[in-house]
Amino acid sequence: MPARTRSKSPTAKMREYRARLRNEGLKPVQIWVPDFRAPGFKRALRRQIDRLDPAREAEALAFIAAAADDTAR
């Protein structure tokens, strides 16, 4: 009967996984996003939306749409 081998700890598995990804040329990135459940989030969002200039937003949206169409080639 083969000898039992100890399984690796979750920490060791994660360390090896991250090393493999780095060897593939990737790097970890941490992204922070707003917490929509936080008190005052909806109020702050509404205030920011109300301050938007519709003409400038139309220009930005047109640019985004053109960029999206350009990638379809």
Phi and psi restraints in degrees (value plus and minus 20) as a CYANA .aco file:
   2 PRO   PHI     -88.0   -48.0
   2 PRO   PSI     130.4   170.4
   3 ALA   PHI     -88.0   -48.0
   3 ALA   PSI     124.6   164.6
   4 ARG   PHI     -92.8   -52.8
   4 ARG   PSI     116.2   156.2
   5 THR   PHI    -125.8   -85.8
   5 THR   PSI     123.9   163.9
   6 ARG   PHI     -93.9   -53.9
   6 ARG   PSI     112.8   152.8
   7 SER   PHI     -94.6   -54.6
   7 SER   PSI     133.6   173.6
   8 LYS   PHI     -94.5   -54.5
   8 LYS   PSI     130.2   170.2
   9 SER   PHI     -92.6   -52.6
   9 SER   PSI     137.2   177.2
  10 PRO   PHI     -75.5   -35.5
  10 PRO   PSI     -56.1   -16.1
  11 THR   PHI     -84.0   -44.0
  11 THR   PSI     -63.3   -23.3
  12 ALA   PHI     -86.2   -46.2
  12 ALA   PSI     -61.4   -21.4
  13 LYS   PHI     -80.8   -40.8
  13 LYS   PSI     -63.7   -23.7
  14 MET   PHI     -86.8   -46.8
  14 MET   PSI     -59.9   -19.9
  15 ARG   PHI     -80.2   -40.2
  15 ARG   PSI     -64.6   -24.6
  16 GLU   PHI     -87.1   -47.1
  16 GLU   PSI     -59.5   -19.5
  17 TYR   PHI     -81.1   -41.1
  17 TYR   PSI     -66.8   -26.8
  18 ARG   PHI     -85.1   -45.1
  18 ARG   PSI     -56.7   -16.7
  19 ALA   PHI     -84.0   -44.0
  19 ALA   PSI     -61.4   -21.4
  20 ARG   PHI     -81.5   -41.5
  20 ARG   PSI     -64.3   -24.3
  21 LEU   PHI     -83.7   -43.7
  21 LEU   PSI     -61.7   -21.7
  22 ARG   PHI     -83.1   -43.1
  22 ARG   PSI     -58.7   -18.7
  23 ASN   PHI     -84.6   -44.6
  23 ASN   PSI     -43.1    -3.1
  24 GLU   PHI    -106.7   -66.7
  24 GLU   PSI     -16.2    23.8
  25 GLY   PHI      69.3   109.3
  25 GLY   PSI      -6.1    33.9
  26 LEU   PHI    -120.6   -80.6
  26 LEU   PSI     138.4   178.4
  27 LYS   PHI    -157.5  -117.5
  27 LYS   PSI     128.1   168.1
  28 PRO   PHI     -94.2   -54.2
  28 PRO   PSI     124.7   164.7
  29 VAL   PHI    -154.5  -114.5
  29 VAL   PSI     112.8   152.8
  30 GLN   PHI    -121.6   -81.6
  30 GLN   PSI     110.4   150.4
  31 ILE   PHI    -138.2   -98.2
  31 ILE   PSI     106.6   146.6
  32 TRP   PHI    -123.2   -83.2
  32 TRP   PSI     112.2   152.2
  33 VAL   PHI    -144.6  -104.6
  33 VAL   PSI     136.0   176.0
  34 PRO   PHI     -81.8   -41.8
  34 PRO   PSI     123.7   163.7
  35 ASP   PHI    -110.6   -70.6
  35 ASP   PSI      85.2   125.2
  36 PHE   PHI     -89.2   -49.2
  36 PHE   PSI     -29.4    10.6
  37 ARG   PHI    -111.3   -71.3
  37 ARG   PSI     -26.9    13.1
  38 ALA   PHI     -88.4   -48.4
  38 ALA   PSI     124.4   164.4
  39 PRO   PHI     -79.6   -39.6
  39 PRO   PSI     115.8   155.8
  40 GLY   PHI      66.3   106.3
  40 GLY   PSI     -25.1    14.9
  41 PHE   PHI     -81.3   -41.3
  41 PHE   PSI     -69.9   -29.9
  42 LYS   PHI     -81.9   -41.9
  42 LYS   PSI     -59.2   -19.2
  43 ARG   PHI     -84.4   -44.4
  43 ARG   PSI     -64.6   -24.6
  44 ALA   PHI     -86.0   -46.0
  44 ALA   PSI     -59.7   -19.7
  45 LEU   PHI     -83.0   -43.0
  45 LEU   PSI     -65.4   -25.4
  46 ARG   PHI     -81.2   -41.2
  46 ARG   PSI     -61.9   -21.9
  47 ARG   PHI     -81.6   -41.6
  47 ARG   PSI     -62.2   -22.2
  48 GLN   PHI     -88.1   -48.1
  48 GLN   PSI     -59.2   -19.2
  49 ILE   PHI     -84.4   -44.4
  49 ILE   PSI     -62.5   -22.5
  50 ASP   PHI     -83.5   -43.5
  50 ASP   PSI     -46.0    -6.0
  51 ARG   PHI    -104.8   -64.8
  51 ARG   PSI     -27.1    12.9
  52 LEU   PHI     -88.9   -48.9
  52 LEU   PSI     124.0   164.0
  53 ASP   PHI    -114.4   -74.4
  53 ASP   PSI      92.3   132.3
  54 PRO   PHI     -73.7   -33.7
  54 PRO   PSI     -57.6   -17.6
  55 ALA   PHI     -85.1   -45.1
  55 ALA   PSI     -64.5   -24.5
  56 ARG   PHI     -88.1   -48.1
  56 ARG   PSI     -55.9   -15.9
  57 GLU   PHI     -88.3   -48.3
  57 GLU   PSI     -57.1   -17.1
  58 ALA   PHI     -82.7   -42.7
  58 ALA   PSI     -60.5   -20.5
  59 GLU   PHI     -83.3   -43.3
  59 GLU   PSI     -64.4   -24.4
  60 ALA   PHI     -85.2   -45.2
  60 ALA   PSI     -63.2   -23.2
  61 LEU   PHI     -85.2   -45.2
  61 LEU   PSI     -56.6   -16.6
  62 ALA   PHI     -84.5   -44.5
  62 ALA   PSI     -60.9   -20.9
  63 PHE   PHI     -82.1   -42.1
  63 PHE   PSI     -64.9   -24.9
  64 ILE   PHI     -83.4   -43.4
  64 ILE   PSI     -62.5   -22.5
  65 ALA   PHI     -83.2   -43.2
  65 ALA   PSI     -62.0   -22.0
  66 ALA   PHI     -84.8   -44.8
  66 ALA   PSI     -60.7   -20.7
  67 ALA   PHI     -84.2   -44.2
  67 ALA   PSI     -60.6   -20.6
  68 ALA   PHI     -85.4   -45.4
  68 ALA   PSI     -59.7   -19.7
  69 ASP   PHI     -86.2   -46.2
  69 ASP   PSI     -54.8   -14.8
  70 ASP   PHI     -86.6   -46.6
  70 ASP   PSI     -49.7    -9.7
  71 THR   PHI     -98.9   -58.9
  71 THR   PSI     -31.9     8.1
  72 ALA   PHI     -95.5   -55.5
  72 ALA   PSI     -28.4    11.6
